[in-house]
Amino acid sequence: MAQNSTESAFMQLSERLIKEHWHFYPTTGSRIGKHEYDGRLPDLSPSQNTRRKKELLQGLADLRALDSNALDEATQMSYRMLELFLRRESFIFNDLRPLENNPMRHSGYLNVSGYIRRDYAPLKDRLRAASSAMRQAPDFLDVLDKALADRLSSHVVDMSVESYSGMARFYRVDLAQATEGVNDPEIVNEFNQARETAAAALDRFAERLKTRGRHGTEGFAIGSELYLGMIATGEGLEAPLSQIAAIGQANLADNLARIKEVAQSISPGRPVTEIVEEIGRNHPQAQNLIGETRGMLEDIRQSLIDFDIITVPSEDRCQVIETPTYMRYAFAAMDTAGALETKATESFYYVTPVEDNWNARQRDEWLSNFNYDTLKIISIHEVYPGHFVHHLLNRYGAELPLVNRVATSYAFTEGWAHYTEQMMMETKYAEGQPKLLLTQLLEALVRNCRYMCSLWMHTEGMTLDDATRFFMENAYMAELPARREALRGTFDPGYLNYTLGKLMILKLRDDYKKEQGSAYSLKTFHDRLLSFGGPALPLLRPALLNNPGDSAL
C-alpha cells in the first residue's frame, strides 16, 4: 500500500533528524554501521552544544507539526519512538548535564576497539580511522576538562579515573599488536604515534580529574525530579516514585522468599550460601571453557525450537571466543554487529578465560563463576534467546524503519535479556534443574538490588556504604563485588532498567495472555514483542493490547 503524504513526510523528517544526531555524535553513527562517520569524535564544545540544543528544539517542533493521527499504526509507533528519542537527548543536555558532572558518560567515545575487531574494510583503512579518532583525543579531553564542575563526588571521580586510565592502558598495551600484518610503515608509525599521544592525554586528564574528587562523597544523586525525568524521557514511563519503589520492593521480597524455598528443596536445612558454593565447584576445566560453551549454546538454541519459545530466524551463529584483553573486566559479553552494518555482520560471544599467570586458587575461583548453571543463565541472557536472538530478529525479521533501529530503549534491551532468564525457567527447558533455578534467582536478586539502590541513592540519600551492605545482605554477594555494584549506581542511575524492563514485559505478557485467552501462545507473544525493534515498553501496550490500560507497571 502506498504511503500517504504525511507518512512520506515523516520518513523524510526522521532520516534528517537521525542524520543530525549522527553528525553530532559520529561515533554512534560509525558503531551502528554507517562508516562515513569513522575516525571522528564528537565536538562537545559550548558553541556546538548550543547549536545542538537549538537543532533539537527545531526537530521536535517539526515533528509535532505533523499530524500523527494521519499515520498508520506501525508508523505511529515510529513517530512516538522518535519523539522520545529527541526528548531524551534534550533532557540529557538541559537537565542531567553530564558534561558538568558525570565524566563516565563520555569515556566510551574514546573506545576505538571496533575499528580493530570488526573486519568491515581493509585493516589499513580501519587503522587510519582509529588513528584519526585518537589524534582528536587531546582536544576532546580538554573540552571535557573545561566543562566539568570543580567539585564532583569522589565516588564518580574514582570510577572515572579508573575508566580513563584503563583506556590509556588499552591504547598502550592492547593496541600494541593491532598493526600485525600491515607492511606500510607510514600507517604503522601514524597509528603508534596517535595511540601514545592519546594515552598521554588520558593520563593528564585522569590526574586533573583527581583534584575534583577531594571534596567528599556527596554530589552524585540526581534527585527525584530528574530521576522521574530520566524514566519519562528514556523509557516513556509516567509513574510516581512511590509506585516504582513499591513494585521493586515487592519483586525483591518475592525473589528472596523463592530462593530460600528452592534452597530447601535442594538440601533442607542448608543455607543458600553453602549451596551456591557447591554449585560453583561444578565447572568446566580451563582448556574446555570455550568448547563447552559452544555446545551449551546449541542445546539452548534447540530448546527454543523444540519448545516453541520464539522464532529463531536464521542459521547464523555467534562466534564463541575468548574476551579481548581490554574487556576482561567482564565474565562474558555479547558483541553484535551494528543494526545497519552490511559488511562485518558477524557477532561475538566473549567468554573470559583464566590468565596464564594465575595460581591454582585464582584459576579455580574464576572458573567457579563459570559453573555450568551460571554459564547457562549468562548464555540465555546474552545469546539464546536474549541479546543475540533480539539482534537476529531485527536483522532478519520484517523490514524495520530506521527510527526503530536507532531509537532503542535501555529498559527494553536489557529488560528483554533479563526477562528471558526467568522465562526459560518457566519452560520445559529447566525441568528437573533446581540448581539452575536457584542460580537464576541469584542473578535476579542482583538486578533487584540495582533497582532499589538506584532509587534510594539518587532520591533518598542512601550512601555508598549503605548500598554496598544492601547488595551483600540481599544478593548473597561478597563485599568487593557488592561495592562495585553500588559504585556503578553512582554514575548510572539507569541500571534499574534491567528489572524495570523485565517487570514491564511480565505485566504486558500477563495482560496479553488474558486478552488472547485460549489463542494465547508464548512464541507469538515473543515474536510480536520483538517485531518493533527496541521501543520504550509503554509504547508497545497499544500495539499488542486492545485495552492497554493506564500503566505499564
Secondary structure, 3 states (H helix, E strand, C coil): CCCCHHHHHHHHHHHHHHHHHHHHCHHHHHHHCCHHHCCCCCCCCHHHHHHHHHHHHHHHHHHHCCCHHHCCHHHHHHHHHHHHHHHHHHHHHHHHCHHHHCHHHHHHHHCCHHHHHCCCCCHHHHHHHHHHHHHCHHHHHHHHHHHCCCCCCHHHHHHHHHHHHHHHHHHHCHHHHCCCCCCCHHHHHHHHHHHHHHHHHHHHHHHHHHHHHCCCCCCCCCCHHHHHHHHHHHHCCCCCHHHHHHHHHHHHHHHHHHHHHHHHHHCCCCCHHHHHHHHHCCCCCHHHHHHHHHHHHHHHHHHHHHCCCCCCCCCCCCEEEECCHHHCCCCEEEECCCCCCCCCCCCEEEECCCCCCCCHHHHHHHHHCCCHHHHHHHHHHHCCCCHHHHHHHHHHCCCCCHHHHHCCCHHHHHHHHHHHHHHHHCCHHHCCCHHHHHHHHHHHHHHHHHHHHHHHHHHCCCCHHHHHHHHHHHCCCCHHHHHHHHHHHHHCHHHHHHHHHHHHHHHHHHHHHHHHHHHCCHHHHHHHHHHHCCCCHHHHHHHHCCCCCCCCC
